[in-house]
Amino acid sequence: MPELYLIRKDKTGSTNDDLLALAMDGAVEGTAVTAGHQVGGKGRRGRTWVDDVGQNMLLSVLLRPSSAFADNNLLAPMVALSA
């Protein structure tokens, strides 16, 4: 089983951006980035999102699902429920 990594940051622009950079460098599936505060988060439809310090769970997890699973519209709700 591959080793999993958890990266914890006190403050970041975006956990998604941090994780994307790690993914591009070959990070293993299951790698996660969490932060105490983020200032450059992105919401749906291109909206910016800034968290209220200490009020949100800021976590991005790298998944590399098979294409059949990734095309399933239930992926996001299933991940949200599991969190």
All heavy atoms as a GROMACS GRO file, in nm:
protein
  610
    1MET      N    1   0.085  -0.119   0.000
    1MET     CA    2   0.000   0.000   0.000
    1MET      C    3   0.089   0.124   0.000
    1MET      O    4   0.183   0.133   0.078
    1MET     CB    5  -0.091  -0.003   0.122
    1MET     CG    6  -0.180   0.116   0.135
    1MET     SD    7  -0.296   0.095   0.272
    1MET     CE    8  -0.430   0.188   0.209
    2PRO      N    9   0.058   0.223  -0.086
    2PRO     CA   10   0.142   0.343  -0.090
    2PRO      C   11   0.131   0.424   0.038
    2PRO      O   12   0.030   0.421   0.107
    2PRO     CB   13   0.087   0.422  -0.209
    2PRO     CG   14  -0.045   0.364  -0.240
    2PRO     CD   15  -0.050   0.227  -0.182
    3GLU      N   16   0.236   0.496   0.068
    3GLU     CA   17   0.238   0.583   0.184
    3GLU      C   18   0.150   0.705   0.157
    3GLU      O   19   0.151   0.760   0.048
    3GLU     CB   20   0.382   0.627   0.209
    3GLU     CG   21   0.403   0.683   0.345
    3GLU     CD   22   0.551   0.701   0.375
    3GLU    OE1   23   0.634   0.629   0.318
    3GLU    OE2   24   0.581   0.790   0.455
    4LEU      N   25   0.072   0.744   0.256
    4LEU     CA   26  -0.015   0.861   0.242
    4LEU      C   27   0.048   0.980   0.312
    4LEU      O   28   0.119   0.965   0.411
    4LEU     CB   29  -0.153   0.832   0.302
    4LEU     CG   30  -0.227   0.713   0.243
    4LEU    CD1   31  -0.360   0.694   0.313
    4LEU    CD2   32  -0.248   0.730   0.095
    5TYR      N   33   0.019   1.098   0.262
    5TYR     CA   34   0.078   1.218   0.316
    5TYR      C   35  -0.028   1.319   0.354
    5TYR      O   36  -0.124   1.338   0.280
    5TYR     CB   37   0.172   1.283   0.213
    5TYR     CG   38   0.289   1.195   0.178
    5TYR    CD1   39   0.285   1.114   0.066
    5TYR    CD2   40   0.402   1.192   0.258
    5TYR    CE1   41   0.391   1.031   0.033
    5TYR    CE2   42   0.508   1.110   0.227
    5TYR     CZ   43   0.503   1.031   0.115
    5TYR     OH   44   0.607   0.948   0.084
    6LEU      N   45  -0.008   1.383   0.469
    6LEU     CA   46  -0.095   1.492   0.513
    6LEU      C   47  -0.007   1.615   0.530
    6LEU      O   48   0.090   1.612   0.607
    6LEU     CB   49  -0.164   1.458   0.645
    6LEU     CG   50  -0.245   1.570   0.708
    6LEU    CD1   51  -0.363   1.608   0.618
    6LEU    CD2   52  -0.296   1.530   0.845
    7ILE      N   53  -0.039   1.719   0.457
    7ILE     CA   54   0.035   1.845   0.466
    7ILE      C   55  -0.053   1.944   0.540
    7ILE      O   56  -0.166   1.969   0.499
    7ILE     CB   57   0.074   1.900   0.326
    7ILE    CG1   58   0.175   1.807   0.260
    7ILE    CG2   59   0.134   2.038   0.337
    7ILE    CD1   60   0.116   1.711   0.164
    8ARG      N   61  -0.002   1.999   0.651
    8ARG     CA   62  -0.078   2.094   0.733
    8ARG      C   63  -0.013   2.231   0.720
    8ARG      O   64   0.106   2.246   0.741
    8ARG     CB   65  -0.076   2.047   0.879
    8ARG     CG   66  -0.127   2.148   0.979
    8ARG     CD   67  -0.279   2.157   0.972
    8ARG     NE   68  -0.332   2.232   1.083
    8ARG     CZ   69  -0.368   2.359   1.076
    8ARG    NH1   70  -0.354   2.427   0.964
    8ARG    NH2   71  -0.419   2.421   1.179
    9LYS      N   72  -0.094   2.330   0.686
    9LYS     CA   73  -0.045   2.468   0.674
    9LYS      C   74  -0.126   2.556   0.769
    9LYS      O   75  -0.246   2.538   0.783
    9LYS     CB   76  -0.061   2.518   0.531
    9LYS     CG   77   0.022   2.440   0.431
    9LYS     CD   78   0.010   2.501   0.295
    9LYS     CE   79   0.113   2.437   0.204
    9LYS     NZ   80   0.137   2.518   0.086
   10ASP      N   81  -0.059   2.652   0.830
   10ASP     CA   82  -0.131   2.748   0.913
   10ASP      C   83  -0.217   2.840   0.827
   10ASP      O   84  -0.332   2.867   0.859
   10ASP     CB   85  -0.035   2.831   0.997
   10ASP     CG   86   0.032   2.750   1.107
   10ASP    OD1   87  -0.031   2.655   1.158
   10ASP    OD2   88   0.148   2.780   1.141
   11LYS      N   89  -0.158   2.886   0.715
   11LYS     CA   90  -0.228   2.978   0.625
   11LYS      C   91  -0.185   2.947   0.482
   11LYS      O   92  -0.069   2.916   0.457
   11LYS     CB   93  -0.191   3.123   0.659
   11LYS     CG   94  -0.261   3.227   0.575
   11LYS     CD   95  -0.221   3.366   0.620
   11LYS     CE   96  -0.286   3.473   0.535
   11LYS     NZ   97  -0.246   3.608   0.578
   12THR      N   98  -0.280   2.953   0.390
   12THR     CA   99  -0.251   2.928   0.249
   12THR      C  100  -0.343   3.011   0.163
   12THR      O  101  -0.443   3.065   0.212
   12THR     CB  102  -0.266   2.778   0.216
   12THR    OG1  103  -0.216   2.754   0.085
   12THR    CG2  104  -0.411   2.733   0.226
   13GLY      N  105  -0.310   3.018   0.035
   13GLY     CA  106  -0.401   3.082  -0.058
   13GLY      C  107  -0.520   2.991  -0.082
   13GLY      O  108  -0.635   3.030  -0.065
   14SER      N  109  -0.493   2.866  -0.119
   14SER     CA  110  -0.598   2.769  -0.149
   14SER      C  111  -0.543   2.628  -0.132
   14SER      O  112  -0.441   2.594  -0.192
   14SER     CB  113  -0.646   2.789  -0.294
   14SER     OG  114  -0.723   2.679  -0.338
   15THR      N  115  -0.612   2.546  -0.053
   15THR     CA  116  -0.570   2.407  -0.039
   15THR      C  117  -0.580   2.335  -0.173
   15THR      O  118  -0.500   2.247  -0.203
   15THR     CB  119  -0.651   2.332   0.068
   15THR    OG1  120  -0.790   2.337   0.036
   15THR    CG2  121  -0.627   2.392   0.207
   16ASN      N  122  -0.678   2.372  -0.256
   16ASN     CA  123  -0.691   2.309  -0.388
   16ASN      C  124  -0.571   2.342  -0.477
   16ASN      O  125  -0.519   2.255  -0.546
   16ASN     CB  126  -0.820   2.353  -0.458
   16ASN     CG  127  -0.940   2.274  -0.415
   16ASN    OD1  128  -0.927   2.162  -0.368
   16ASN    ND2  129  -1.057   2.332  -0.430
   17ASP      N  130  -0.527   2.468  -0.476
   17ASP     CA  131  -0.410   2.506  -0.555
   17ASP      C  132  -0.285   2.434  -0.506
   17ASP      O  133  -0.203   2.388  -0.585
   17ASP     CB  134  -0.387   2.657  -0.550
   17ASP     CG  135  -0.491   2.734  -0.630
   17ASP    OD1  136  -0.564   2.674  -0.712
   17ASP    OD2  137  -0.500   2.858  -0.610
   18ASP      N  138  -0.270   2.425  -0.374
   18ASP     CA  139  -0.156   2.354  -0.316
   18ASP      C  140  -0.156   2.208  -0.360
   18ASP      O  141  -0.053   2.153  -0.399
   18ASP     CB  142  -0.158   2.361  -0.163
   18ASP     CG  143  -0.144   2.503  -0.109
   18ASP    OD1  144  -0.094   2.591  -0.182
   18ASP    OD2  145  -0.183   2.524   0.007
   19LEU      N  146  -0.272   2.145  -0.353
   19LEU     CA  147  -0.283   2.004  -0.389
   19LEU      C  148  -0.262   1.983  -0.538
   19LEU      O  149  -0.199   1.884  -0.580
   19LEU     CB  150  -0.418   1.948  -0.346
   19LEU     CG  151  -0.431   1.797  -0.355
   19LEU    CD1  152  -0.331   1.728  -0.262
   19LEU    CD2  153  -0.571   1.753  -0.322
   20LEU      N  154  -0.310   2.073  -0.621
   20LEU     CA  155  -0.289   2.063  -0.765
   20LEU      C  156  -0.139   2.064  -0.797
   20LEU      O  157  -0.092   1.984  -0.879
   20LEU     CB  158  -0.360   2.176  -0.839
   20LEU     CG  159  -0.341   2.178  -0.991
   20LEU    CD1  160  -0.391   2.048  -1.054
   20LEU    CD2  161  -0.413   2.298  -1.051
   21ALA      N  162  -0.064   2.152  -0.732
   21ALA     CA  163   0.081   2.157  -0.755
   21ALA      C  164   0.145   2.025  -0.713
   21ALA      O  165   0.232   1.973  -0.784
   21ALA     CB  166   0.142   2.274  -0.678
   22LEU      N  167   0.103   1.970  -0.601
   22LEU     CA  168   0.156   1.841  -0.556
   22LEU      C  169   0.120   1.729  -0.654
   22LEU      O  170   0.202   1.643  -0.685
   22LEU     CB  171   0.103   1.807  -0.416
   22LEU     CG  172   0.155   1.895  -0.303
   22LEU    CD1  173   0.072   1.873  -0.177
   22LEU    CD2  174   0.302   1.867  -0.276
   23ALA      N  175  -0.003   1.732  -0.704
   23ALA     CA  176  -0.048   1.630  -0.800
   23ALA      C  177   0.034   1.637  -0.928
   23ALA      O  178   0.072   1.533  -0.983
   23ALA     CB  179  -0.196   1.648  -0.830
   24MET      N  180   0.062   1.757  -0.974
   24MET     CA  181   0.142   1.774  -1.095
   24MET      C  182   0.285   1.723  -1.076
   24MET      O  183   0.351   1.684  -1.172
   24MET     CB  184   0.144   1.921  -1.138
   24MET     CG  185   0.006   1.976  -1.172
   24MET     SD  186  -0.072   1.893  -1.311
   24MET     CE  187   0.020   1.967  -1.444
   25ASP      N  188   0.331   1.723  -0.951
   25ASP     CA  189   0.465   1.672  -0.919
   25ASP      C  190   0.463   1.522  -0.887
   25ASP      O  191   0.564   1.467  -0.844
   25ASP     CB  192   0.525   1.748  -0.801
   25ASP     CG  193   0.573   1.887  -0.839
   25ASP    OD1  194   0.597   1.911  -0.959
   25ASP    OD2  195   0.587   1.972  -0.748
   26GLY      N  196   0.345   1.457  -0.904
   26GLY     CA  197   0.338   1.313  -0.887
   26GLY      C  198   0.296   1.264  -0.750
   26GLY      O  199   0.321   1.148  -0.716
   27ALA      N  200   0.232   1.349  -0.670
   27ALA     CA  201   0.186   1.305  -0.538
   27ALA      C  202   0.095   1.183  -0.551
   27ALA      O  203   0.022   1.168  -0.648
   27ALA     CB  204   0.112   1.418  -0.467
   28VAL      N  205   0.100   1.098  -0.450
   28VAL     CA  206   0.020   0.976  -0.452
   28VAL      C  207  -0.125   1.006  -0.418
   28VAL      O  208  -0.156   1.103  -0.349
   28VAL     CB  209   0.076   0.869  -0.355
   28VAL    CG1  210   0.216   0.828  -0.394
   28VAL    CG2  211   0.071   0.917  -0.211
   29GLU      N  212  -0.214   0.920  -0.468
   29GLU     CA  213  -0.356   0.931  -0.433
   29GLU      C  214  -0.370   0.921  -0.282
   29GLU      O  215  -0.302   0.842  -0.217
   29GLU     CB  216  -0.435   0.818  -0.500
   29GLU     CG  217  -0.584   0.824  -0.470
   29GLU     CD  218  -0.664   0.722  -0.549
   29GLU    OE1  219  -0.607   0.619  -0.588
   29GLU    OE2  220  -0.783   0.748  -0.570
   30GLY      N  221  -0.457   1.004  -0.227
   30GLY     CA  222  -0.476   1.007  -0.083
   30GLY      C  223  -0.399   1.119  -0.015
   30GLY      O  224  -0.422   1.146   0.103
   31THR      N  225  -0.307   1.183  -0.086
   31THR     CA  226  -0.237   1.298  -0.030
   31THR      C  227  -0.340   1.404   0.005
   31THR      O  228  -0.433   1.430  -0.072
   31THR     CB  229  -0.134   1.355  -0.130
   31THR    OG1  230  -0.036   1.254  -0.156
   31THR    CG2  231  -0.067   1.479  -0.076
   32ALA      N  232  -0.325   1.466   0.121
   32ALA     CA  233  -0.422   1.566   0.166
   32ALA      C  234  -0.351   1.692   0.211
   32ALA      O  235  -0.241   1.687   0.266
   32ALA     CB  236  -0.506   1.510   0.280
   33VAL      N  237  -0.416   1.805   0.188
   33VAL     CA  238  -0.366   1.934   0.235
   33VAL      C  239  -0.476   1.995   0.321
   33VAL      O  240  -0.592   2.002   0.280
   33VAL     CB  241  -0.333   2.030   0.117
   33VAL    CG1  242  -0.291   2.166   0.171
   33VAL    CG2  243  -0.226   1.971   0.028
   34THR      N  244  -0.439   2.038   0.440
   34THR     CA  245  -0.533   2.105   0.529
   34THR      C  246  -0.470   2.236   0.575
   34THR      O  247  -0.349   2.250   0.576
   34THR     CB  248  -0.570   2.014   0.649
   34THR    OG1  249  -0.668   2.081   0.730
   34THR    CG2  250  -0.450   1.977   0.732
   35ALA      N  251  -0.554   2.331   0.611
   35ALA     CA  252  -0.504   2.462   0.652
   35ALA      C  253  -0.590   2.520   0.763
   35ALA      O  254  -0.710   2.490   0.772
   35ALA     CB  255  -0.501   2.558   0.534
   36GLY      N  256  -0.527   2.602   0.845
   36GLY     CA  257  -0.601   2.673   0.949
   36GLY      C  258  -0.677   2.792   0.893
   36GLY      O  259  -0.779   2.832   0.948
   37HIS      N  260  -0.626   2.846   0.782
   37HIS     CA  261  -0.689   2.964   0.722
   37HIS      C  262  -0.648   2.971   0.576
   37HIS      O  263  -0.533   2.941   0.542
   37HIS     CB  264  -0.643   3.090   0.797
   37HIS     CG  265  -0.698   3.219   0.745
   37HIS    ND1  266  -0.833   3.243   0.729
   37HIS    CD2  267  -0.635   3.332   0.704
   37HIS    CE1  268  -0.850   3.366   0.683
   37HIS    NE2  269  -0.732   3.422   0.666
   38GLN      N  270  -0.741   3.008   0.489
   38GLN     CA  271  -0.705   3.030   0.349
   38GLN      C  272  -0.767   3.160   0.301
   38GLN      O  273  -0.876   3.196   0.342
   38GLN     CB  274  -0.741   2.912   0.259
   38GLN     CG  275  -0.886   2.889   0.232
   38GLN     CD  276  -0.908   2.772   0.137
   38GLN    OE1  277  -0.819   2.692   0.112
   38GLN    NE2  278  -1.027   2.762   0.086
   39VAL      N  279  -0.692   3.228   0.215
   39VAL     CA  280  -0.734   3.361   0.171
   39VAL      C  281  -0.767   3.367   0.023
   39VAL      O  282  -0.817   3.469  -0.024
   39VAL     CB  283  -0.626   3.467   0.205
   39VAL    CG1  284  -0.610   3.481   0.354
   39VAL    CG2  285  -0.493   3.433   0.139
   40GLY      N  286  -0.739   3.260  -0.051
   40GLY     CA  287  -0.763   3.262  -0.195
   40GLY      C  288  -0.846   3.144  -0.241
   40GLY      O  289  -0.824   3.094  -0.352
   41GLY      N  290  -0.937   3.100  -0.159
   41GLY     CA  291  -1.021   2.986  -0.196
   41GLY      C  292  -1.113   3.020  -0.311
   41GLY      O  293  -1.140   3.136  -0.339
   42LYS      N  294  -1.160   2.915  -0.377
   42LYS     CA  295  -1.249   2.934  -0.492
   42LYS      C  296  -1.379   2.860  -0.466
   42LYS      O  297  -1.378   2.744  -0.429
   42LYS     CB  298  -1.183   2.880  -0.619
   42LYS     CG  299  -1.055   2.952  -0.654
   42LYS     CD  300  -0.988   2.883  -0.770
   42LYS     CE  301  -0.845   2.922  -0.782
   42LYS     NZ  302  -0.758   2.861  -0.684
   43GLY      N  303  -1.487   2.929  -0.490
   43GLY     CA  304  -1.617   2.867  -0.480
   43GLY      C  305  -1.666   2.825  -0.617
   43GLY      O  306  -1.591   2.826  -0.715
   44ARG      N  307  -1.789   2.789  -0.623
   44ARG     CA  308  -1.847   2.749  -0.752
   44ARG      C  309  -1.861   2.869  -0.844
   44ARG      O  310  -1.871   2.983  -0.800
   44ARG     CB  311  -1.982   2.683  -0.729
   44ARG     CG  312  -1.969   2.550  -0.657
   44ARG     CD  313  -2.099   2.478  -0.651
   44ARG     NE  314  -2.192   2.550  -0.565
   44ARG     CZ  315  -2.318   2.518  -0.552
   44ARG    NH1  316  -2.368   2.417  -0.617
   44ARG    NH2  317  -2.397   2.586  -0.473
   45ARG      N  318  -1.861   2.839  -0.972
   45ARG     CA  319  -1.882   2.940  -1.077
   45ARG      C  320  -1.780   3.054  -1.070
   45ARG      O  321  -1.814   3.169  -1.096
   45ARG     CB  322  -2.024   2.992  -1.072
   45ARG     CG  323  -2.125   2.883  -1.097
   45ARG     CD  324  -2.265   2.937  -1.104
   45ARG     NE  325  -2.355   2.829  -1.131
   45ARG     CZ  326  -2.469   2.810  -1.069
   45ARG    NH1  327  -2.508   2.893  -0.975
   45ARG    NH2  328  -2.546   2.708  -1.100
   46GLY      N  329  -1.657   3.024  -1.031
   46GLY     CA  330  -1.551   3.122  -1.030
   46GLY      C  331  -1.555   3.224  -0.917
   46GLY      O  332  -1.479   3.320  -0.917
   47ARG      N  333  -1.643   3.203  -0.821
   47ARG     CA  334  -1.652   3.297  -0.709
   47ARG      C  335  -1.534   3.277  -0.614
   47ARG      O  336  -1.488   3.166  -0.594
   47ARG     CB  337  -1.782   3.275  -0.633
   47ARG     CG  338  -1.904   3.303  -0.716
   47ARG     CD  339  -2.030   3.279  -0.634
   47ARG     NE  340  -2.147   3.300  -0.717
   47ARG     CZ  341  -2.250   3.218  -0.720
   47ARG    NH1  342  -2.253   3.111  -0.644
   47ARG    NH2  343  -2.353   3.244  -0.799
   48THR      N  344  -1.489   3.386  -0.552
   48THR     CA  345  -1.385   3.374  -0.451
   48THR      C  346  -1.448   3.333  -0.319
   48THR      O  347  -1.568   3.357  -0.294
   48THR     CB  348  -1.308   3.506  -0.433
   48THR    OG1  349  -1.400   3.608  -0.398
   48THR    CG2  350  -1.234   3.545  -0.559
   49TRP      N  351  -1.367   3.271  -0.236
   49TRP     CA  352  -1.417   3.223  -0.108
   49TRP      C  353  -1.309   3.240  -0.004
   49TRP      O  354  -1.195   3.195  -0.021
   49TRP     CB  355  -1.456   3.075  -0.121
   49TRP     CG  356  -1.518   3.019   0.002
   49TRP    CD1  357  -1.648   3.032   0.042
   49TRP    CD2  358  -1.454   2.941   0.101
   49TRP    NE1  359  -1.668   2.967   0.161
   49TRP    CE2  360  -1.549   2.910   0.199
   49TRP    CE3  361  -1.325   2.894   0.118
   49TRP    CZ2  362  -1.521   2.834   0.311
   49TRP    CZ3  363  -1.296   2.819   0.230
   49TRP    CH2  364  -1.394   2.790   0.325
   50VAL      N  365  -1.341   3.313   0.104
   50VAL     CA  366  -1.249   3.333   0.215
   50VAL      C  367  -1.317   3.276   0.338
   50VAL      O  368  -1.434   3.304   0.365
   50VAL     CB  369  -1.216   3.483   0.235
   50VAL    CG1  370  -1.125   3.502   0.355
   50VAL    CG2  371  -1.153   3.540   0.110
   51ASP      N  372  -1.241   3.196   0.414
   51ASP     CA  373  -1.303   3.131   0.529
   51ASP      C  374  -1.306   3.224   0.650
   51ASP      O  375  -1.231   3.321   0.660
   51ASP     CB  376  -1.226   3.003   0.565
   51ASP     CG  377  -1.093   3.034   0.630
   51ASP    OD1  378  -1.002   3.081   0.560
   51ASP    OD2  379  -1.079   3.009   0.751
   52ASP      N  380  -1.395   3.194   0.743
   52ASP     CA  381  -1.395   3.257   0.875
   52ASP      C  382  -1.299   3.175   0.960
   52ASP      O  383  -1.319   3.055   0.978
   52ASP     CB  384  -1.535   3.254   0.938
   52ASP     CG  385  -1.633   3.342   0.864
   52ASP    OD1  386  -1.590   3.445   0.810
   52ASP    OD2  387  -1.752   3.307   0.860
   53VAL      N  388  -1.194   3.236   1.010
   53VAL     CA  389  -1.089   3.164   1.082
   53VAL      C  390  -1.150   3.076   1.191
   53VAL      O  391  -1.229   3.122   1.272
   53VAL     CB  392  -0.986   3.262   1.141
   53VAL    CG1  393  -0.880   3.187   1.219
   53VAL    CG2  394  -0.923   3.344   1.031
   54GLY      N  395  -1.115   2.948   1.186
   54GLY     CA  396  -1.160   2.854   1.287
   54GLY      C  397  -1.302   2.804   1.271
   54GLY      O  398  -1.351   2.730   1.354
   55GLN      N  399  -1.371   2.841   1.164
   55GLN     CA  400  -1.511   2.805   1.147
   55GLN      C  401  -1.535   2.699   1.040
   55GLN      O  402  -1.648   2.656   1.024
   55GLN     CB  403  -1.594   2.930   1.113
   55GLN     CG  404  -1.587   3.038   1.219
   55GLN     CD  405  -1.645   2.991   1.351
   55GLN    OE1  406  -1.754   2.936   1.356
   55GLN    NE2  407  -1.571   3.013   1.458
   56ASN      N  408  -1.432   2.660   0.966
   56ASN     CA  409  -1.451   2.569   0.854
   56ASN      C  410  -1.347   2.458   0.855
   56ASN      O  411  -1.238   2.475   0.909
   56ASN     CB  412  -1.440   2.645   0.721
   56ASN     CG  413  -1.547   2.751   0.708
   56ASN    OD1  414  -1.664   2.720   0.700
   56ASN    ND2  415  -1.507   2.876   0.708
   57MET      N  416  -1.382   2.348   0.792
   57MET     CA  417  -1.285   2.242   0.770
   57MET      C  418  -1.224   2.266   0.632
   57MET      O  419  -1.293   2.258   0.531
   57MET     CB  420  -1.354   2.104   0.773
   57MET     CG  421  -1.255   1.991   0.751
   57MET     SD  422  -1.324   1.828   0.778
   57MET     CE  423  -1.423   1.807   0.631
   58LEU      N  424  -1.098   2.300   0.630
   58LEU     CA  425  -1.029   2.330   0.504
   58LEU      C  426  -0.943   2.210   0.469
   58LEU      O  427  -0.839   2.187   0.529
   58LEU     CB  428  -0.943   2.456   0.521
   58LEU     CG  429  -1.018   2.579   0.574
   58LEU    CD1  430  -0.921   2.690   0.608
   58LEU    CD2  431  -1.120   2.625   0.473
   59LEU      N  432  -0.987   2.134   0.372
   59LEU     CA  433  -0.921   2.009   0.338
   59LEU      C  434  -0.940   1.978   0.191
   59LEU      O  435  -1.050   1.988   0.138
   59LEU     CB  436  -0.982   1.895   0.421
   59LEU     CG  437  -0.936   1.754   0.389
   59LEU    CD1  438  -0.793   1.732   0.437
   59LEU    CD2  439  -1.028   1.653   0.452
   60SER      N  440  -0.831   1.943   0.126
   60SER     CA  441  -0.836   1.895  -0.012
   60SER      C  442  -0.764   1.762  -0.015
   60SER      O  443  -0.655   1.749   0.043
   60SER     CB  444  -0.767   1.994  -0.107
   60SER     OG  445  -0.837   2.116  -0.110
   61VAL      N  446  -0.824   1.663  -0.080
   61VAL     CA  447  -0.767   1.528  -0.088
   61VAL      C  448  -0.751   1.491  -0.234
   61VAL      O  449  -0.844   1.507  -0.314
   61VAL     CB  450  -0.858   1.425  -0.017
   61VAL    CG1  451  -0.798   1.285  -0.027
   61VAL    CG2  452  -0.879   1.464   0.128
   62LEU      N  453  -0.635   1.438  -0.268
   62LEU     CA  454  -0.608   1.397  -0.405
   62LEU      C  455  -0.669   1.260  -0.433
   62LEU      O  456  -0.636   1.162  -0.368
   62LEU     CB  457  -0.456   1.392  -0.429
   62LEU     CG  458  -0.411   1.345  -0.566
   62LEU    CD1  459  -0.466   1.436  -0.676
   62LEU    CD2  460  -0.259   1.339  -0.572
   63LEU      N  461  -0.760   1.256  -0.528
   63LEU     CA  462  -0.820   1.131  -0.575
   63LEU      C  463  -0.782   1.112  -0.721
   63LEU      O  464  -0.778   1.207  -0.798
   63LEU     CB  465  -0.972   1.137  -0.562
   63LEU     CG  466  -1.029   1.159  -0.423
   63LEU    CD1  467  -1.180   1.172  -0.427
   63LEU    CD2  468  -0.986   1.047  -0.329
   64ARG      N  469  -0.754   0.990  -0.756
   64ARG     CA  470  -0.724   0.957  -0.895
   64ARG      C  471  -0.815   0.840  -0.936
   64ARG      O  472  -0.769   0.730  -0.960
   64ARG     CB  473  -0.576   0.919  -0.909
   64ARG     CG  474  -0.480   1.032  -0.875
   64ARG     CD  475  -0.337   0.991  -0.906
   64ARG     NE  476  -0.238   1.087  -0.862
   64ARG     CZ  477  -0.194   1.190  -0.932
   64ARG    NH1  478  -0.244   1.212  -1.052
   64ARG    NH2  479  -0.102   1.271  -0.885
   65PRO      N  480  -0.947   0.866  -0.943
   65PRO     CA  481  -1.042   0.758  -0.973
   65PRO      C  482  -1.033   0.713  -1.118
   65PRO      O  483  -0.986   0.786  -1.205
   65PRO     CB  484  -1.178   0.820  -0.944
   65PRO     CG  485  -1.157   0.965  -0.965
   65PRO     CD  486  -1.014   0.994  -0.924
   66SER      N  487  -1.082   0.592  -1.141
   66SER     CA  488  -1.091   0.545  -1.279
   66SER      C  489  -1.187   0.636  -1.355
   66SER      O  490  -1.272   0.701  -1.297
   66SER     CB  491  -1.141   0.401  -1.282
   66SER     OG  492  -1.275   0.395  -1.238
   67SER      N  493  -1.175   0.641  -1.486
   67SER     CA  494  -1.258   0.733  -1.564
   67SER      C  495  -1.407   0.704  -1.548
   67SER      O  496  -1.487   0.796  -1.544
   67SER     CB  497  -1.219   0.730  -1.711
   67SER     OG  498  -1.238   0.601  -1.765
   68ALA      N  499  -1.445   0.577  -1.536
   68ALA     CA  500  -1.587   0.545  -1.520
   68ALA      C  501  -1.641   0.604  -1.391
   68ALA      O  502  -1.751   0.658  -1.387
   68ALA     CB  503  -1.608   0.395  -1.522
   69PHE      N  504  -1.563   0.597  -1.284
   69PHE     CA  505  -1.606   0.653  -1.156
   69PHE      C  506  -1.603   0.805  -1.160
   69PHE      O  507  -1.691   0.871  -1.109
   69PHE     CB  508  -1.518   0.599  -1.043
   69PHE     CG  509  -1.562   0.642  -0.907
   69PHE    CD1  510  -1.678   0.589  -0.851
   69PHE    CD2  511  -1.490   0.734  -0.835
   69PHE    CE1  512  -1.720   0.628  -0.725
   69PHE    CE2  513  -1.531   0.775  -0.710
   69PHE     CZ  514  -1.646   0.721  -0.654
   70ALA      N  515  -1.502   0.862  -1.222
   70ALA     CA  516  -1.487   1.007  -1.227
   70ALA      C  517  -1.600   1.072  -1.306
   70ALA      O  518  -1.638   1.185  -1.279
   70ALA     CB  519  -1.352   1.045  -1.286
   71ASP      N  520  -1.654   1.001  -1.405
   71ASP     CA  521  -1.763   1.057  -1.485
   71ASP      C  522  -1.898   1.052  -1.414
   71ASP      O  523  -1.994   1.111  -1.459
   71ASP     CB  524  -1.774   0.980  -1.618
   71ASP     CG  525  -1.654   1.006  -1.708
   71ASP    OD1  526  -1.586   1.109  -1.688
   71ASP    OD2  527  -1.628   0.923  -1.796
   72ASN      N  528  -1.903   0.984  -1.302
   72ASN     CA  529  -2.026   0.969  -1.226
   72ASN      C  530  -2.058   1.101  -1.156
   72ASN      O  531  -1.977   1.155  -1.082
   72ASN     CB  532  -2.008   0.856  -1.124
   72ASN     CG  533  -2.135   0.824  -1.050
   72ASN    OD1  534  -2.222   0.909  -1.033
   72ASN    ND2  535  -2.145   0.702  -1.004
   73ASN      N  536  -2.178   1.154  -1.176
   73ASN     CA  537  -2.218   1.281  -1.115
   73ASN      C  538  -2.233   1.273  -0.964
   73ASN      O  539  -2.255   1.374  -0.899
   73ASN     CB  540  -2.348   1.332  -1.177
   73ASN     CG  541  -2.328   1.378  -1.319
   73ASN    OD1  542  -2.219   1.417  -1.358
   73ASN    ND2  543  -2.433   1.372  -1.398
   74LEU      N  544  -2.224   1.154  -0.908
   74LEU     CA  545  -2.239   1.139  -0.764
   74LEU      C  546  -2.107   1.149  -0.689
   74LEU      O  547  -2.103   1.142  -0.567
   74LEU     CB  548  -2.305   1.005  -0.732
   74LEU     CG  549  -2.448   0.990  -0.783
   74LEU    CD1  550  -2.501   0.850  -0.752
   74LEU    CD2  551  -2.539   1.095  -0.720
   75LEU      N  552  -1.996   1.167  -0.759
   75LEU     CA  553  -1.865   1.170  -0.695
   75LEU      C  554  -1.858   1.280  -0.588
   75LEU      O  555  -1.823   1.252  -0.473
   75LEU     CB  556  -1.755   1.190  -0.798
   75LEU     CG  557  -1.613   1.200  -0.741
   75LEU    CD1  558  -1.575   1.072  -0.667
   75LEU    CD2  559  -1.512   1.228  -0.852
   76ALA      N  560  -1.890   1.402  -0.621
   76ALA     CA  561  -1.880   1.512  -0.525
   76ALA      C  562  -1.972   1.492  -0.404
   76ALA      O  563  -1.926   1.506  -0.289
   76ALA     CB  564  -1.907   1.646  -0.592
   77PRO      N  565  -2.100   1.458  -0.422
   77PRO     CA  566  -2.184   1.435  -0.304
   77PRO      C  567  -2.136   1.318  -0.217
   77PRO      O  568  -2.144   1.326  -0.094
   77PRO     CB  569  -2.323   1.405  -0.362
   77PRO     CG  570  -2.321   1.459  -0.499
   77PRO     CD  571  -2.178   1.454  -0.546
   78MET      N  572  -2.085   1.213  -0.280
   78MET     CA  573  -2.036   1.099  -0.202
   78MET      C  574  -1.915   1.138  -0.118
   78MET      O  575  -1.903   1.100  -0.002
   78MET     CB  576  -2.003   0.982  -0.293
   78MET     CG  577  -2.128   0.919  -0.352
   78MET     SD  578  -2.107   0.776  -0.463
   78MET     CE  579  -1.939   0.764  -0.500
   79VAL      N  580  -1.826   1.216  -0.175
   79VAL     CA  581  -1.707   1.261  -0.102
   79VAL      C  582  -1.750   1.354   0.011
   79VAL      O  583  -1.699   1.344   0.123
   79VAL     CB  584  -1.606   1.328  -0.196
   79VAL    CG1  585  -1.495   1.396  -0.120
   79VAL    CG2  586  -1.549   1.226  -0.294
   80ALA      N  587  -1.842   1.445  -0.015
   80ALA     CA  588  -1.889   1.538   0.087
   80ALA      C  589  -1.953   1.462   0.204
   80ALA      O  590  -1.928   1.494   0.321
   80ALA     CB  591  -1.987   1.637   0.028
   81LEU      N  592  -2.034   1.363   0.175
   81LEU     CA  593  -2.098   1.285   0.281
   81LEU      C  594  -1.997   1.206   0.362
   81LEU      O  595  -2.011   1.191   0.483
   81LEU     CB  596  -2.203   1.191   0.222
   81LEU     CG  597  -2.333   1.257   0.180
   81LEU    CD1  598  -2.423   1.156   0.108
   81LEU    CD2  599  -2.405   1.314   0.300
   82SER      N  600  -1.894   1.156   0.296
   82SER     CA  601  -1.795   1.079   0.370
   82SER      C  602  -1.711   1.166   0.462
   82SER      O  603  -1.662   1.120   0.564
   82SER     CB  604  -1.704   1.003   0.273
   82SER     OG  605  -1.623   1.092   0.199
   83ALA      N  606  -1.697   1.293   0.428
   83ALA     CA  607  -1.620   1.384   0.515
   83ALA      C  608  -1.700   1.414   0.640
   83ALA      O  609  -1.650   1.433   0.746
   83ALA     CB  610  -1.588   1.513   0.441
   0.00000   0.00000   0.00000
